[in-house]
Amino acid sequence: MIERWAEHFPAKVAIHFSGTDISYAVLWERIEEATRALGSRGVERGDRVAFLGYNNPDMLVLLFALSRLGAILVPLNWRLTVAEHRLIVGDCTPKYVFAEAEFAAHAAELEPPCVVLDGRWREGEATPALPGRGDDDMLLMYTSGTTGRPKGAILQQSALLWNGFNSIHAHDLSQRDHVLSPLPMFHVGGLNNQTLPALLAGATITLQQRFEPGRWLADVAARRPSVSLLVPATMQAVVGHPAWASTDLSSLKMINSGSMVVPDSLIRAFHARGVPVGQIYGSTETSPIATVLMKEDAMVMVGSAGKPALHCEVKIAADEHGTEAPAGLVGEIWVRGPNLMRGYWNDPQSTDGVFKDGWFRTGDLARRDHGGFFWIAGRSKDVIISGGENIYPAELENVLADCPAVAECAVVGQEDRKWGEAACAFIVRKPDTALDENDVLALFRDRLARYKHPRQIVFVDALPKNAMGKVQKFALKRRLEAG
């Protein structure tokens, strides 16, 4: 797709990054250079190559070059620790880790050879064989499992293509659009919701290295984008910024939000400025677009996750057999379509556990109204979503379980005005042991990324349990809600 846009509109800006315009012709030249460089390094069909860094056009160049070779990109979350990254690279064994200079020392502590990216692809003169095809694996996105171990969702080239079509429909994207992309591309939200689809549509992208609310507002005013994507935490930061009221937002035909539940107050703040807020529901496993709230419905269906994406089936399952629930009844969201992942890397058991008759069982709960609109009711899994990042309690509980002074523990999500949710740890101390909040927080240093650390520690004499001895986390959440 990049080659064709380069042929038709060679001078058109594909990506604007850090004050520099990259045309479609130049982008295609860089992809060809990267393809030759990767070929000279022995990268072949099926190989994995990791990327560690902030948002950068080099990551997109790497993705496209690898896809031509039939190889797979593994984006690494730069917020994670070396220990967490070792679990990921140990699972998928990438041939190389391509890293920005700022992360070179971090990447050097991982086993695969580190290649520092500087925007120039020097090696390689001859173009290697290009076996990459639509049914090849293209992207390996890791998300922590409910067991606390990372799982890699395998997305094929065809899945990203169909997801791109879903996005073009959701955002009414065309060559005339200009996408402001602030969210991290190590997540499907930042990469696949708008950024890759914009290139598929021949649009222009202003790519931000990292989200910063003042920078986002400044780029809206100066760059005049038509579309952007935010999550509740970034929406809150933008609305709370001193420049919010004075910034001209008139270029935006809409923004989209990609979280499970977006507070109505944030949506209405944008609506009051004349900017419709659509919503996208999905997950890493769905590439991610499963349901979309269109611009035309945004103002009157505040809080809805919309209707199934154009090339996707979504239903509310009333039971484990997939019987469709009647309108108004809450059930589990099941998704089917060409945008689904192929499975989890090296984990057939987990793959089999989430698929049934071609449907992906999300574990999320929703109802569908009589008009066909979906309304998210909650999560059957324990995942905590903080600032758009997934936090799985099992990860924190595993760390706490290693402490000799901890008898029992449970981690739940609690409401947080800034981040949407944050982790709270309930801890039962062992008898005759000394353990305070600072001791607990110290356990997480260098073990888990900072955003995963608990924001609150509550010491209790016992954890509420049912007759089978299972901790009743809903009771802990009610205790938090009661103050």
Residue pairs with C-beta under 8 A, 6 or more apart in sequence:
1 199
1 200
2 14
2 24
2 27
2 28
2 31
2 64
2 199
3 28
5 12
5 14
5 24
5 28
5 199
5 202
6 23
6 24
6 25
6 27
6 28
8 202
9 24
9 175
9 202
10 23
10 24
10 25
11 23
11 25
12 23
12 24
12 175
12 202
12 204
13 21
13 22
13 23
13 24
13 204
14 22
14 23
14 24
14 26
14 27
14 199
14 204
14 205
15 21
15 22
15 27
15 57
15 60
15 204
15 205
15 206
15 207
16 22
16 204
16 205
16 206
16 207
16 223
17 56
17 57
17 206
17 207
17 209
18 209
22 30
22 57
24 202
27 57
27 60
27 61
30 57
30 61
30 121
31 61
31 64
31 65
31 68
32 127
33 121
33 124
34 61
34 62
34 64
34 65
34 121
35 65
35 68
35 69
35 124
35 127
35 128
35 130
36 121
36 123
36 124
36 125
36 126
36 127
36 128
37 65
37 121
37 122
37 123
37 124
38 49
38 65
38 66
38 69
38 71
38 124
38 128
39 69
39 124
39 126
39 127
39 128
40 123
40 124
40 125
40 128
41 95
41 96
41 115
41 123
41 124
42 95
43 49
43 66
43 69
43 71
43 95
43 96
44 69
44 70
44 71
45 69
45 70
45 71
45 131
45 132
45 136
46 70
46 71
46 72
46 137
47 69
47 71
47 72
47 94
47 95
48 71
48 72
48 73
48 74
48 92
48 93
48 94
48 95
48 140
49 62
49 66
49 71
49 72
49 73
49 74
49 94
49 95
49 96
49 97
49 98
50 73
50 74
50 75
50 76
50 88
50 89
50 92
50 94
50 96
50 97
50 98
50 112
51 59
51 62
51 73
51 74
51 75
51 76
51 97
51 98
51 99
51 186
52 76
52 78
52 85
52 97
52 98
52 99
52 100
52 103
52 106
52 107
53 59
53 78
53 98
53 99
53 100
53 102
53 103
53 117
54 78
54 100
54 102
54 184
54 209
54 210
55 181
55 184
55 185
55 190
55 207
55 208
55 209
55 210
56 100
56 117
56 207
56 209
57 119
57 207
58 98
58 100
58 117
58 119
59 73
59 75
59 185
60 185
60 195
60 196
60 199
61 121
62 73
62 98
62 117
63 73
63 138
63 139
66 72
66 73
66 132
66 138
67 132
67 136
67 138
67 157
68 130
68 132
69 128
69 130
69 131
69 132
70 131
70 132
70 133
70 136
71 132
72 137
72 138
72 139
72 140
72 154
73 138
73 139
73 140
74 88
74 89
74 92
74 94
74 140
74 142
74 152
75 139
75 141
75 185
75 186
75 191
76 85
76 88
76 97
76 142
76 186
77 142
77 184
77 186
77 187
77 449
78 103
78 184
78 186
79 389
79 449
79 450
79 451
80 88
80 449
81 446
81 447
81 448
81 449
82 106
82 109
82 110
82 446
83 446
83 447
84 150
84 448
84 449
85 106
85 110
86 110
86 111
87 149
87 150
88 142
88 150
88 152
89 97
89 110
89 111
89 112
90 111
91 142
91 150
91 152
91 345
91 346
92 140
92 152
92 345
92 346
93 112
94 112
95 112
95 113
96 112
96 113
96 114
96 115
97 107
97 110
97 112
97 113
97 114
97 115
98 114
98 115
98 116
98 117
99 106
99 107
99 114
99 115
99 116
99 117
100 116
100 117
101 116
101 117
101 118
104 114
104 116
107 114
108 114
132 157
133 157
134 156
134 157
134 158
134 161
135 156
135 157
135 158
136 156
136 157
137 154
137 155
137 156
137 342
138 155
138 156
138 157
138 159
138 160
139 154
139 155
139 160
139 191
140 152
140 153
140 154
140 155
140 345
141 152
141 153
141 155
141 187
141 188
141 284
142 150
142 151
142 152
142 153
143 150
143 151
143 153
143 284
143 390
144 150
144 151
144 390
144 391
144 392
144 394
144 395
145 151
145 350
145 392
145 394
146 381
146 382
146 383
146 392
146 394
147 394
148 392
148 394
148 395
148 397
148 398
151 344
151 345
151 347
151 350
152 344
152 345
152 346
152 347
153 284
153 285
153 341
153 344
153 345
154 341
154 342
154 343
154 344
154 345
155 188
155 287
155 341
155 342
156 342
158 338
159 287
159 338
159 339
159 340
159 341
159 342
160 192
160 196
160 287
161 200
162 287
162 311
162 337
162 338
162 339
163 192
163 196
163 197
163 286
163 287
163 288
163 289
163 339
164 192
164 196
164 197
164 200
164 201
165 197
165 200
165 310
165 311
166 289
166 292
166 309
166 310
166 311
166 312
166 339
167 173
167 192
167 193
167 194
167 196
167 197
167 289
168 174
168 197
168 200
168 201
169 292
169 309
169 310
169 311
170 256
170 278
170 280
170 289
170 292
170 294
170 309
170 310
171 177
171 194
171 197
171 227
171 254
171 256
171 278
171 295
172 253
172 295
173 179
173 194
173 197
173 198
173 201
173 203
173 227
174 201
174 202
174 203
175 201
175 202
175 203
176 203
176 226
177 198
177 201
177 203
177 204
177 226
177 227
178 203
178 204
178 205
178 206
178 223
178 224
178 225
178 226
178 227
178 251
179 194
179 195
179 198
179 203
179 204
179 205
179 206
179 225
179 226
179 227
179 228
180 205
180 206
180 208
180 216
180 219
180 220
180 223
180 225
180 227
180 228
181 190
181 194
181 195
181 198
181 205
181 206
181 207
181 208
181 228
181 229
182 190
182 208
182 210
182 211
182 215
182 216
182 228
182 229
182 230
182 234
183 189
183 190
183 193
183 211
183 229
183 230
183 231
183 234
183 258
183 388
184 190
184 210
184 211
185 191
185 195
187 284
187 388
188 282
188 283
188 284
188 287
188 288
189 229
189 231
189 258
189 288
189 388
190 229
192 287
192 288
192 289
193 229
193 256
193 258
193 280
193 288
193 289
194 227
194 228
194 229
194 256
195 205
195 207
198 204
198 205
199 205
206 219
206 223
206 225
208 215
208 216
208 219
211 234
211 237
213 234
213 237
213 238
213 240
213 241
214 241
214 243
216 228
216 230
216 234
216 238
217 238
217 241
217 243
217 244
217 247
218 243
218 247
219 225
220 228
220 247
220 248
220 249
220 251
220 252
221 247
221 248
224 251
225 251
225 252
226 251
226 252
226 253
227 252
227 253
227 254
227 255
227 256
228 252
228 255
228 256
229 255
229 256
229 257
229 258
230 238
230 255
230 256
230 257
231 257
231 258
231 259
231 387
231 388
231 420
232 257
232 259
232 261
232 262
232 263
232 266
232 388
232 420
233 386
233 387
233 388
233 418
233 419
233 420
234 387
234 388
235 257
235 262
235 266
235 269
235 270
236 266
236 417
236 418
238 244
239 266
239 269
239 270
249 273
249 274
249 275
250 274
252 275
253 276
253 295
254 275
254 276
254 277
254 278
254 295
254 298
255 270
255 275
255 276
255 277
255 278
256 277
256 278
256 279
256 280
257 267
257 277
257 278
257 279
257 280
258 279
258 280
258 282
258 288
258 388
259 385
259 388
259 420
260 281
260 364
260 376
260 379
260 385
261 303
261 376
262 277
262 279
262 303
263 420
264 302
264 303
266 277
267 277
267 302
267 303
268 302
270 276
270 277
271 277
271 298
271 299
271 302
276 295
276 298
276 299
277 298
277 302
278 292
278 293
278 294
278 295
278 298
278 306
279 291
279 292
279 293
279 298
279 304
279 305
279 306
280 288
280 289
280 290
280 291
280 292
280 293
280 305
280 306
281 290
281 291
281 292
281 305
281 306
281 333
281 364
281 366
281 374
281 376
282 288
282 289
282 290
282 291
282 335
283 290
283 362
283 364
284 341
285 340
285 341
285 354
285 360
285 362
286 312
286 335
286 337
286 339
286 340
286 341
286 360
286 362
287 339
287 340
287 341
289 309
289 312
289 339
290 308
290 309
290 312
290 314
290 333
290 335
290 337
290 339
290 362
291 305
291 306
291 307
291 308
291 309
291 312
291 314
291 374
292 306
292 307
292 309
293 301
293 304
293 305
293 306
293 307
293 373
294 306
294 307
297 304
297 306
297 373
301 373
303 375
304 373
304 374
304 375
305 366
305 373
305 374
305 375
305 376
306 373
306 374
307 372
307 373
307 374
308 314
309 337
309 339
311 337
311 338
311 339
312 335
312 336
312 337
312 339
313 335
313 336
313 337
314 333
314 334
314 335
314 336
314 374
315 322
315 324
315 325
315 333
315 334
315 359
316 324
316 325
316 329
316 330
316 331
316 332
316 333
316 334
316 366
316 367
316 368
316 374
317 323
317 324
317 325
317 331
317 332
317 333
317 334
317 359
317 361
318 324
318 325
318 326
318 329
318 331
319 331
320 356
322 334
322 356
322 357
322 359
325 331
325 367
325 368
327 367
327 368
327 369
327 370
328 367
328 368
328 369
328 370
329 367
330 365
330 366
330 367
330 377
331 365
331 366
331 367
332 361
332 362
332 363
332 364
332 365
332 380
333 362
333 364
333 365
333 366
333 374
334 356
334 359
334 360
334 361
334 362
335 359
335 360
335 362
336 358
336 359
336 360
340 360
341 360
343 351
343 355
344 350
344 351
354 360
354 361
354 363
355 361
363 379
363 380
363 381
364 376
364 378
364 379
364 380
364 381
365 376
365 377
365 378
365 379
365 380
366 374
366 375
366 376
366 377
367 374
367 375
367 377
368 374
368 375
369 375
382 392
382 393
382 394
382 412
382 413
382 473
383 390
383 391
383 392
384 390
384 391
384 392
384 393
384 411
384 412
384 413
384 421
384 422
384 423
385 391
385 413
385 420
385 421
386 413
386 416
386 419
386 420
386 421
386 422
386 423
386 451
387 418
387 419
387 420
387 451
389 451
389 452
391 413
391 421
391 423
391 451
391 452
393 410
393 411
393 412
393 413
393 423
395 448
395 452
396 411
396 423
396 425
396 444
396 448
396 452
396 454
397 409
397 410
397 411
399 443
399 444
399 447
399 448
400 406
400 409
400 411
400 425
400 427
400 440
400 443
401 409
402 443
403 435
403 440
403 443
404 430
404 433
405 429
405 430
405 433
405 434
405 435
405 439
406 427
406 428
406 429
406 430
406 435
407 428
407 429
407 430
407 431
408 427
408 428
408 462
408 463
408 471
409 425
409 426
409 427
409 428
409 463
410 425
410 426
410 463
410 471
410 473
410 476
411 423
411 424
411 425
411 426
411 454
412 423
412 424
412 426
412 473
412 476
412 477
412 480
413 421
413 422
413 423
413 424
413 477
414 421
414 422
414 423
414 424
414 455
414 456
414 477
414 480
415 421
415 480
415 481
416 422
416 455
422 454
422 455
422 456
423 452
423 453
423 454
423 455
424 454
424 455
424 456
424 457
424 458
424 476
424 480
425 440
425 454
425 456
425 457
425 458
426 458
426 460
426 463
426 476
427 435
427 440
427 457
427 458
427 459
427 460
428 459
428 460
428 461
428 462
428 463
429 435
429 459
435 459
437 457
440 454
440 457
441 453
441 454
441 457
444 452
444 453
444 454
463 471
463 476
464 471
464 472
464 475
464 476
465 471
465 472
466 472
